[in-house]
Amino acid sequence: MITQLGVGGNLNAPSYPLGMYRLSVSGDSYFTGDTIIRGKVGIGSGFAQPQADLHVGGVMYLAPTSAPSTALEGMMYYDRGERTFKCAVYDSTNATTTWKTCGGGTEPRPPQQLTIPVQIYDSNNRLVLEINQE
């Protein structure tokens, strides 16, 4: 059994049933290549047990970038050009996953100009509001 890792840190790996191990790393840690972790992961400080698959105890930083070439439903990135968060969401009208703004941005949006009559429909395509006068 490996009990110490000679890269400037210690490896704590007590044995668990079914060949599983628990790894505890302290100090700065760097992993290169693909890293797969099964179970809950806690990053940061201020908690003893992760409460979700990824539990961040502190501030999370998404480095500004441009849109990834592939949008998989549930992905998120910070668009450096628009200065907004983008989320990959499923668009049922054309059965694809596309990038949509989901937060951020400092520029006010221009007001929408509406032409009379204005008709608003619900998700079942029923008319719920109609404005016929200015």
C-alpha positions as CSV (number, residue, x, y, z in Angstrom):
1,M,0.0,0.0,0.0
2,I,1.3,3.5,-0.9
3,T,1.4,5.7,2.2
4,Q,3.4,8.6,1.0
5,L,3.6,10.5,-2.2
6,G,7.0,12.1,-2.9
7,V,5.8,15.2,-4.8
8,G,5.9,17.6,-1.9
9,G,2.9,16.2,-0.1
10,N,1.4,13.3,1.8
11,L,-1.0,10.7,0.5
12,N,-3.5,9.3,3.1
13,A,-5.2,6.3,1.6
14,P,-6.9,4.0,4.2
15,S,-8.5,1.0,2.7
16,Y,-12.3,0.8,2.2
17,P,-14.5,-2.1,1.2
18,L,-14.7,-3.2,-2.5
19,G,-11.2,-1.9,-3.2
20,M,-12.1,1.7,-2.8
21,Y,-9.7,4.2,-1.2
22,R,-10.0,7.7,0.3
23,L,-7.4,10.2,-0.8
24,S,-6.6,13.3,1.3
25,V,-4.2,15.9,-0.2
26,S,-3.1,19.0,1.6
27,G,-1.3,22.0,0.2
28,D,-1.2,23.1,-3.4
29,S,-2.1,20.1,-5.7
30,Y,-1.8,19.9,-9.5
31,F,-3.3,17.2,-11.7
32,T,-2.5,16.9,-15.4
33,G,-4.5,15.0,-18.0
34,D,-8.0,13.7,-17.4
35,T,-8.9,13.1,-13.8
36,I,-12.0,11.1,-12.9
37,I,-13.3,11.3,-9.4
38,R,-16.2,9.1,-8.3
39,G,-18.4,10.4,-5.4
40,K,-18.7,13.8,-3.9
41,V,-15.8,16.3,-4.3
42,G,-15.2,19.2,-1.8
43,I,-13.1,22.1,-3.0
44,G,-12.2,25.0,-0.7
45,S,-12.8,25.4,3.0
46,G,-15.5,25.8,5.5
47,F,-17.2,22.4,5.3
48,A,-16.5,18.9,6.5
49,Q,-18.6,16.8,4.2
50,P,-19.5,17.7,0.5
51,Q,-23.2,18.1,0.1
52,A,-23.3,17.6,-3.7
53,D,-21.3,16.0,-6.4
54,L,-19.2,19.2,-6.6
55,H,-19.2,21.4,-3.4
56,V,-17.3,24.7,-3.7
57,G,-16.5,26.3,-0.3
58,G,-15.6,29.8,-1.5
59,V,-15.5,31.7,-4.7
60,M,-15.5,29.9,-8.0
61,Y,-13.7,31.5,-11.0
62,L,-14.5,30.8,-14.6
63,A,-11.7,32.1,-16.7
64,P,-13.0,34.3,-19.6
65,T,-13.0,32.4,-22.9
66,S,-14.7,32.2,-26.2
67,A,-17.5,29.7,-27.0
68,P,-16.4,26.0,-26.9
69,S,-17.0,24.3,-30.3
70,T,-19.3,21.8,-28.7
71,A,-22.3,22.8,-26.5
72,L,-23.4,19.9,-24.3
73,E,-26.6,20.6,-22.2
74,G,-25.6,21.8,-18.8
75,M,-22.2,23.3,-19.7
76,M,-21.4,26.9,-18.7
77,Y,-18.6,29.4,-19.5
78,Y,-17.9,33.1,-19.2
79,D,-17.8,34.9,-22.6
80,R,-14.9,37.2,-22.7
81,G,-16.3,39.3,-25.6
82,E,-19.8,39.9,-24.3
83,R,-18.8,39.8,-20.6
84,T,-21.7,37.5,-19.8
85,F,-22.2,33.9,-18.6
86,K,-23.4,31.5,-21.2
87,C,-25.2,28.2,-20.6
88,A,-25.8,25.4,-23.0
89,V,-29.5,24.7,-23.1
90,Y,-31.6,22.4,-25.2
91,D,-33.7,24.2,-27.9
92,S,-36.7,22.1,-28.7
93,T,-37.7,24.2,-31.7
94,N,-34.8,22.8,-33.7
95,A,-33.7,19.9,-31.5
96,T,-30.2,21.2,-30.8
97,T,-28.2,22.4,-27.8
98,T,-27.2,26.1,-28.1
99,W,-25.4,28.7,-26.0
100,K,-27.8,31.2,-24.3
101,T,-26.9,34.2,-22.0
102,C,-27.7,33.1,-18.5
103,G,-26.3,36.0,-16.4
104,G,-23.9,38.9,-16.2
105,G,-23.5,41.8,-18.5
106,T,-23.3,45.5,-17.6
107,E,-24.9,47.1,-20.6
108,P,-28.5,48.1,-20.4
109,R,-30.8,46.5,-23.0
110,P,-32.5,48.8,-25.4
111,P,-36.3,49.2,-24.9
112,Q,-38.5,47.1,-27.1
113,Q,-40.7,48.9,-29.6
114,L,-44.1,47.2,-29.9
115,T,-46.6,47.8,-32.7
116,I,-50.4,47.8,-31.9
117,P,-52.1,45.4,-31.7
118,V,-49.9,43.5,-29.1
119,Q,-50.8,39.9,-28.5
120,I,-49.3,37.7,-25.8
121,Y,-49.7,33.9,-25.8
122,D,-49.0,31.3,-23.1
123,S,-47.0,28.2,-23.6
124,N,-50.2,26.4,-24.8
125,N,-50.6,29.0,-27.6
126,R,-53.7,30.5,-25.9
127,L,-54.1,34.3,-26.1
128,V,-53.7,35.7,-22.6
129,L,-53.3,39.5,-23.3
130,E,-54.3,41.7,-26.2
131,I,-53.7,45.5,-26.4
132,N,-55.6,47.3,-29.2
133,Q,-55.0,50.9,-28.3
134,E,-51.9,53.1,-27.5
